[in-house]
Amino acid sequence: MLFVGLPYLVNTAREGFRTVDERLENVSRSLGASQWQTFQKVSFPLAFPSIYNGCILAWARGISEFSAVLIVAYFPKSAPILIYERFTSFGLQSSRPVAILFVLVCLAIFILLRSFKWRKK
């Protein structure tokens, strides 16, 4: 799941660091900050919203990855495996409650994560 989700994080983080104004980094360096301090105090805080969004995208992609979970990690059972097992054994009626609960929990987590971002603004 990390393999399929990590590109989302890397791409959004790269775009976030691209949007950081080089003049701000140069000013920081001209005022005596080291490269690490410039990264820590200027670049990373400005790119953090993109990194945060990339983490959310990577998590969403990872949680939706079914084939890797089915093949590699059948036990302990995760929600996608439980839904699949109930569907193949008992049909749609039995898998629907678990699927709805899974979607609601994921939706609640997305809303919670996005509300943390909005509070910082």
Backbone bond lengths (Angstrom), bond angles and torsions (degrees), N, CA, C in turn:
res aa  C-N    CA-C-N  psi(-1)  N-CA   C-N-CA  omega(-1)  CA-C   N-CA-C  phi
1 M - - - 1.450 - - 1.525 109.98 -
2 L 1.320 115.75 -33.63 1.460 119.53 175.90 1.526 110.77 -64.05
3 F 1.319 115.37 -37.86 1.463 120.47 -178.74 1.520 111.73 -62.31
4 V 1.324 118.09 -39.95 1.461 120.16 -178.27 1.529 112.30 -86.06
5 G 1.320 118.64 -21.61 1.455 120.95 -178.63 1.508 114.85 -92.29
6 L 1.329 116.59 -26.99 1.466 120.44 -175.35 1.530 114.17 -61.53
7 P 1.338 120.33 -36.45 1.473 118.05 177.44 1.521 114.21 -57.90
8 Y 1.327 117.59 -32.82 1.469 119.67 177.21 1.524 110.57 -64.03
9 L 1.314 116.47 -43.00 1.461 120.25 178.60 1.524 111.22 -66.14
10 V 1.317 116.82 -45.81 1.467 120.83 -177.65 1.524 110.97 -63.37
11 N 1.326 117.00 -45.17 1.467 119.87 -178.62 1.520 112.63 -65.56
12 T 1.319 117.83 -43.14 1.461 118.84 179.60 1.521 111.51 -70.77
13 A 1.341 117.83 -35.20 1.465 119.96 176.67 1.528 110.28 -65.93
14 R 1.317 116.60 -40.62 1.475 120.03 178.86 1.520 110.35 -61.49
15 E 1.329 116.50 -44.05 1.463 119.67 178.10 1.529 111.19 -65.45
16 G 1.316 117.03 -36.44 1.461 120.16 177.36 1.516 112.28 -63.63
17 F 1.326 116.79 -42.78 1.459 119.56 178.51 1.527 111.65 -70.62
18 R 1.336 116.89 -28.19 1.466 119.60 176.07 1.525 111.77 -67.21
19 T 1.319 116.61 -29.71 1.466 119.38 -177.95 1.523 112.81 -80.17
20 V 1.336 117.05 -11.48 1.464 119.78 178.37 1.526 108.39 -69.61
21 D 1.307 115.80 128.28 1.457 121.54 -178.41 1.531 110.04 -69.50
22 E 1.320 116.18 124.09 1.462 120.97 -179.16 1.536 111.56 -64.59
23 R 1.312 116.43 -27.11 1.468 119.07 179.03 1.525 111.00 -63.24
24 L 1.326 117.00 -37.11 1.463 119.69 178.24 1.528 110.57 -65.55
25 E 1.324 116.42 -40.36 1.461 119.86 177.31 1.525 110.57 -65.17
26 N 1.324 116.73 -41.00 1.472 120.19 179.07 1.521 111.89 -65.47
27 V 1.329 116.39 -39.15 1.464 119.92 177.42 1.523 109.89 -63.13
28 S 1.312 116.55 -43.02 1.459 120.36 178.12 1.521 111.15 -60.29
29 R 1.312 115.88 -43.43 1.469 119.66 179.36 1.529 111.31 -67.63
30 S 1.331 117.21 -36.47 1.466 119.75 -179.85 1.526 111.97 -71.12
31 L 1.327 117.01 -21.96 1.463 120.36 177.45 1.524 112.58 -87.22
32 G 1.341 116.48 6.27 1.456 120.24 173.27 1.514 116.02 102.56
33 A 1.305 118.05 4.77 1.460 119.71 179.55 1.528 109.77 -78.20
34 S 1.311 115.56 145.36 1.464 119.75 176.55 1.534 108.78 -77.16
35 Q 1.327 115.87 173.98 1.461 119.19 178.59 1.521 110.70 -62.38
36 W 1.333 116.11 -40.78 1.463 119.82 179.95 1.538 110.89 -65.33
37 Q 1.326 116.72 -42.99 1.468 119.68 179.07 1.523 110.99 -64.80
38 T 1.328 116.83 -38.01 1.462 120.26 177.32 1.517 110.61 -63.62
39 F 1.320 116.01 -42.77 1.460 119.28 177.67 1.523 110.62 -63.48
40 Q 1.330 115.36 -45.64 1.464 121.20 -174.92 1.527 112.46 -69.27
41 K 1.316 117.70 -39.31 1.467 121.22 -173.60 1.529 114.68 -97.37
42 V 1.344 117.68 -21.53 1.460 119.69 -175.31 1.534 111.34 -118.12
43 S 1.314 116.09 -61.18 1.466 120.38 -171.21 1.520 112.80 -66.65
44 F 1.327 116.77 -51.23 1.460 119.93 -176.46 1.534 112.75 -63.01
45 P 1.344 119.63 -47.10 1.476 117.55 178.45 1.524 113.71 -60.98
46 L 1.331 117.59 -34.63 1.463 119.59 179.35 1.528 111.93 -73.71
47 A 1.317 117.43 -30.71 1.469 121.29 179.79 1.523 112.44 -90.83
48 F 1.328 118.09 -7.92 1.460 120.91 -174.87 1.525 114.45 -58.25
49 P 1.337 120.73 -41.17 1.472 118.29 178.07 1.530 113.03 -57.35
50 S 1.321 117.23 -38.88 1.463 120.24 177.49 1.523 111.14 -68.45
51 I 1.316 117.23 -39.67 1.459 120.83 178.03 1.523 109.86 -64.29
52 Y 1.308 116.51 -41.20 1.471 122.03 178.30 1.521 110.59 -61.35
53 N 1.332 116.57 -46.58 1.461 120.03 178.17 1.520 111.03 -63.50
54 G 1.327 116.69 -37.68 1.458 120.16 177.06 1.515 112.34 -63.55
55 C 1.331 116.77 -37.26 1.468 120.30 176.47 1.523 110.97 -64.33
56 I 1.314 116.66 -41.30 1.468 120.23 178.15 1.522 110.37 -64.44
57 L 1.339 117.17 -43.46 1.459 120.36 178.41 1.529 111.48 -63.48
58 A 1.332 116.51 -42.62 1.465 120.17 -179.99 1.525 110.60 -64.55
59 W 1.324 116.47 -40.64 1.465 119.56 178.33 1.526 110.53 -64.45
60 A 1.329 116.78 -43.68 1.465 120.08 -179.56 1.526 110.74 -63.78
61 R 1.301 116.62 -41.27 1.469 119.80 178.47 1.523 110.48 -66.94
62 G 1.312 117.05 -40.22 1.456 120.59 179.30 1.512 112.61 -66.36
63 I 1.318 117.53 -40.54 1.458 120.71 -178.78 1.526 111.10 -70.34
64 S 1.314 116.63 -25.89 1.464 119.60 -179.98 1.526 112.24 -88.09
65 E 1.320 117.71 -8.52 1.469 120.75 -179.99 1.526 109.26 -71.85
66 F 1.301 115.53 116.12 1.458 119.80 -174.82 1.523 112.73 -102.87
67 S 1.305 117.20 -42.83 1.459 119.46 -173.76 1.521 112.13 -64.12
68 A 1.324 117.45 -40.09 1.467 119.56 179.10 1.523 110.82 -65.97
69 V 1.310 116.65 -39.30 1.463 120.39 178.92 1.524 109.93 -66.55
70 L 1.322 117.07 -41.85 1.456 121.25 -177.71 1.522 111.29 -64.61
71 I 1.311 117.20 -42.29 1.461 120.81 -175.60 1.522 111.77 -81.85
72 V 1.306 117.69 -46.92 1.458 121.23 -171.84 1.530 112.85 -87.17
73 A 1.315 117.14 -43.05 1.466 119.74 -169.78 1.522 111.74 -125.54
74 Y 1.325 117.39 62.57 1.459 120.14 -179.13 1.524 111.38 -67.75
75 F 1.326 116.98 -35.42 1.457 122.31 176.08 1.507 108.64 -119.37
76 P 1.273 124.22 137.85 1.459 127.19 -2.63 1.522 109.76 -70.54
77 K 1.298 115.65 152.23 1.460 120.44 -174.80 1.529 110.87 -70.89
78 S 1.305 114.33 129.97 1.458 120.32 173.07 1.527 107.90 -102.01
79 A 1.308 116.24 175.17 1.465 120.24 -176.86 1.530 112.69 -59.81
80 P 1.347 119.78 -45.51 1.468 117.72 178.87 1.530 113.30 -61.41
81 I 1.325 116.87 -36.35 1.466 120.40 178.76 1.527 110.28 -68.32
82 L 1.318 117.18 -41.51 1.463 120.94 178.40 1.530 111.24 -62.22
83 I 1.321 116.21 -42.84 1.467 120.38 178.29 1.523 109.89 -62.33
84 Y 1.322 117.11 -45.43 1.461 121.89 -179.62 1.526 110.99 -63.11
85 E 1.311 116.22 -44.83 1.453 120.39 -178.79 1.530 111.78 -64.69
86 R 1.321 116.91 -42.81 1.468 120.38 178.26 1.533 111.19 -65.87
87 F 1.337 115.56 -38.21 1.467 119.26 -179.95 1.523 110.92 -66.13
88 T 1.329 117.17 -45.84 1.471 119.16 -178.26 1.525 112.36 -71.56
89 S 1.317 118.51 -29.16 1.460 120.81 -177.75 1.523 113.09 -87.89
90 F 1.339 116.69 -43.33 1.464 119.72 -170.66 1.524 114.35 -120.99
91 G 1.301 118.77 -9.11 1.459 121.43 177.89 1.511 113.49 99.86
92 L 1.308 113.97 -175.39 1.458 121.55 -174.10 1.519 112.95 -65.86
93 Q 1.315 118.00 -37.83 1.463 121.03 -178.19 1.530 111.61 -59.83
94 S 1.306 117.96 -36.09 1.458 121.27 -178.08 1.524 112.19 -79.90
95 S 1.329 117.53 -30.30 1.464 119.99 -177.63 1.526 113.10 -86.22
96 R 1.313 117.39 -19.67 1.464 121.09 -176.16 1.530 113.66 -61.10
97 P 1.338 121.66 -45.86 1.467 119.66 -179.85 1.532 113.49 -61.42
98 V 1.315 116.21 -39.98 1.468 119.23 178.97 1.526 110.14 -66.84
99 A 1.324 117.16 -40.56 1.465 120.82 179.41 1.524 111.10 -64.41
100 I 1.318 116.88 -42.31 1.467 120.36 179.45 1.527 110.56 -65.14
101 L 1.313 116.77 -42.79 1.467 120.48 177.19 1.529 111.06 -61.75
102 F 1.320 117.06 -42.09 1.464 122.27 178.21 1.527 111.13 -60.76
103 V 1.315 116.65 -45.50 1.468 121.05 179.07 1.526 110.60 -64.54
104 L 1.322 117.71 -42.17 1.468 120.48 -179.86 1.526 112.14 -65.80
105 V 1.326 117.01 -40.57 1.469 119.95 178.05 1.524 109.99 -64.73
106 C 1.328 117.60 -44.43 1.464 120.46 178.74 1.527 111.21 -63.51
107 L 1.316 116.99 -40.88 1.461 120.98 177.72 1.525 111.12 -62.87
108 A 1.323 117.12 -42.09 1.461 120.66 177.87 1.528 111.05 -63.08
109 I 1.323 116.63 -40.41 1.472 119.90 178.39 1.521 110.57 -65.33
110 F 1.341 117.74 -42.62 1.464 120.54 177.25 1.528 111.41 -60.00
111 I 1.309 116.54 -46.04 1.467 120.27 -179.89 1.521 110.63 -63.53
112 L 1.312 117.19 -41.60 1.460 121.32 178.07 1.523 111.55 -62.37
113 L 1.321 116.82 -45.70 1.463 120.17 179.37 1.525 111.75 -64.46
114 R 1.310 116.92 -40.64 1.469 119.88 179.35 1.527 111.43 -69.76
115 S 1.329 117.87 -31.96 1.463 119.28 179.32 1.521 110.90 -69.40
116 F 1.314 118.63 -32.13 1.466 120.68 174.89 1.517 110.69 -62.36
117 K 1.318 117.14 -38.58 1.459 120.64 179.83 1.523 110.49 -67.01
118 W 1.338 117.52 -42.65 1.449 120.67 -177.69 1.521 111.59 -68.48
119 R 1.320 118.58 -31.80 1.456 120.45 179.83 1.514 112.41 -66.36
120 K 1.329 116.66 -31.70 1.459 119.80 -178.84 1.515 111.99 -69.89
121 K 1.339 117.39 -25.91 1.462 120.36 179.69 1.506 107.83 -76.97
